[in-house]
Amino acid sequence: MSGCATLIREMDLWAQDGQTVQLWRRDDDLASPTPHLEPMLATANRPDLVPPLAVVSAPAVPELPDRLTGYRVETAVRDHRHVNHEHADAKKSEFGLTRSLFSRIADVAAERQ
């Protein structure tokens, strides 16, 4: 049984028990309009669903805000450049503690401009 079929079967079991399933999905590492964005936008104007979009801001192209115009979405900056600054054996992080505070603040300040 495929993952989708398994999910649908489980949701059907919940519905038979009078329960509803709450799902959360986000478009991750968004920097430009892509085919992966379109299903999110297709649900964006439903009153019960506001899709969250995790944007990587530095490589974001000017066409992205244009594509989102008219849709009810929430955007959050996921990373600035989406670059790992941690050591190979550490958890990946763009703003980890191995970077100086000055470097991290400079990236955030650049983001606000």
Backbone torsions as a table, in degrees:
resi	resn	phi	psi	omega
1	MET	NA	133.8	-179.0
2	SER	-71.2	163.4	178.3
3	GLY	-60.0	-39.0	179.3
4	CYS	-66.4	-43.3	179.3
5	ALA	-64.2	-38.4	177.8
6	THR	-63.7	-42.9	179.1
7	LEU	-63.4	-45.2	180.0
8	ILE	-62.8	-41.8	178.7
9	ARG	-62.2	-43.0	179.2
10	GLU	-64.9	-40.7	178.3
11	MET	-64.3	-37.5	176.3
12	ASP	-62.6	-40.3	177.9
13	LEU	-63.6	-41.6	177.3
14	TRP	-62.0	-45.1	-178.8
15	ALA	-61.8	-39.1	177.8
16	GLN	-62.5	-27.5	179.7
17	ASP	-92.0	5.2	178.5
18	GLY	79.7	15.2	-179.1
19	GLN	-105.6	157.5	174.3
20	THR	-117.0	149.4	179.9
21	VAL	-100.9	131.1	174.7
22	GLN	-104.3	123.6	179.8
23	LEU	-112.3	150.9	177.0
24	TRP	-131.2	127.0	179.0
25	ARG	-137.5	141.7	177.0
26	ARG	-134.4	154.4	172.2
27	ASP	-88.1	115.4	-172.7
28	ASP	-100.1	146.0	177.1
29	ASP	61.9	38.2	-178.2
30	LEU	-76.3	125.9	176.6
31	ALA	-133.2	-18.4	179.8
32	SER	-153.9	160.2	175.9
33	PRO	-62.0	129.9	180.0
34	THR	-136.3	166.9	175.5
35	PRO	-59.5	-27.6	179.4
36	HIS	-68.9	-24.1	179.3
37	LEU	-74.0	-31.1	-172.7
38	GLU	-58.6	-44.1	177.4
39	PRO	-62.1	-32.5	177.7
40	MET	-66.9	-43.5	-180.0
41	LEU	-67.8	-30.1	178.9
42	ALA	-63.1	-24.9	179.2
43	THR	-102.9	-1.3	-169.4
44	ALA	-66.5	-27.4	-175.8
45	ASN	-100.5	13.3	172.5
46	ARG	-73.7	142.0	-177.5
47	PRO	-67.5	-21.6	-175.9
48	ASP	-101.8	8.2	-175.6
49	LEU	-146.0	121.5	173.6
50	VAL	-120.7	104.0	-175.6
51	PRO	-69.0	134.8	174.9
52	PRO	-86.2	136.4	178.9
53	LEU	-118.9	121.7	180.0
54	ALA	-94.6	106.8	-172.3
55	VAL	-98.3	136.4	169.5
56	VAL	-96.0	110.5	-163.6
57	SER	-74.8	-41.4	-174.3
58	ALA	-60.2	-45.2	179.2
59	PRO	-85.6	3.0	-177.7
60	ALA	-62.0	135.1	-177.2
61	VAL	-94.4	154.6	-178.9
62	PRO	-59.5	-23.2	-179.8
63	GLU	-70.0	-20.1	-177.7
64	LEU	-63.8	-53.2	177.7
65	PRO	-59.9	-35.5	177.9
66	ASP	-61.8	-41.5	-178.5
67	ARG	-67.5	-30.3	-177.0
68	LEU	-84.3	-13.1	-178.3
69	THR	-59.1	130.3	178.3
70	GLY	91.8	-4.1	179.0
71	TYR	-109.1	145.1	176.5
72	ARG	-89.7	98.4	179.0
73	VAL	-133.8	160.1	172.0
74	GLU	-111.1	132.2	177.4
75	THR	-113.4	144.7	176.0
76	ALA	-138.3	139.9	177.1
77	VAL	-77.3	117.4	-179.2
78	ARG	-83.7	-43.8	178.3
79	ASP	-149.9	168.3	175.0
80	HIS	-88.0	-58.2	179.0
81	ARG	-115.8	-8.0	-177.9
82	HIS	61.4	48.8	-180.0
83	VAL	-117.9	130.8	177.8
84	ASN	-81.2	126.7	178.2
85	HIS	-110.0	4.5	-177.5
86	GLU	-89.6	165.3	176.7
87	HIS	-67.0	160.2	-175.1
88	ALA	-58.9	-32.1	-177.2
89	ASP	-91.7	1.4	-178.7
90	ALA	-101.7	163.7	175.4
91	LYS	-63.3	135.8	-178.8
92	LYS	-62.8	139.2	178.8
93	SER	-162.3	136.0	174.2
94	GLU	-81.9	-30.2	-176.7
95	PHE	-117.6	36.1	-178.8
96	GLY	-72.0	172.1	-175.4
97	LEU	-75.2	-8.2	176.8
98	THR	-74.9	-17.4	175.0
99	ARG	-88.3	151.1	177.9
100	SER	-68.6	153.0	177.9
101	LEU	-59.3	-39.5	179.4
102	PHE	-58.8	-44.6	180.0
103	SER	-63.1	-41.6	-179.9
104	ARG	-66.7	-43.0	179.3
105	ILE	-65.2	-39.3	179.2
106	ALA	-61.2	-39.9	177.4
107	ASP	-65.3	-41.7	179.0
108	VAL	-66.7	-40.4	178.7
109	ALA	-63.2	-40.0	178.2
110	ALA	-63.8	-32.8	-180.0
111	GLU	-65.4	-32.3	-175.3
112	ARG	-80.0	-10.3	-177.3
113	GLN	-83.7	NA	NA
